[in-house]
C-alpha cells in the first residue's frame, strides 16, 4: 500500500496475508507442493517476474499508509491458512 492506494474510496481485504515470507512458507499446505524445491524456487520466480522478494512484501507493516482510506479486513479466528 502506498500513495497509489489513495485513488480508492475504500479497500476490502479478504483473508489477506501479513507478509510475503509467511505466505511462501505455507505453499506446501495450500497447494500440496513439497517444500523442496518450491520453498526457494517460487521466491526466485517472483523476484524474476515481479522484481519483489518475499521480504519486500509486507502489507501488515504498510496498513497505516492507507490512512485516511477506509480499510475493512475480513478474517476469521479459525483460519489456519493465514493466521
Helices and strands as residue ranges (DSSP letters): G 3-7, E 10-14, H 20-24, H 27-31, H 35-50, G 54-56, H 59-62, G 63-66, E 70-74
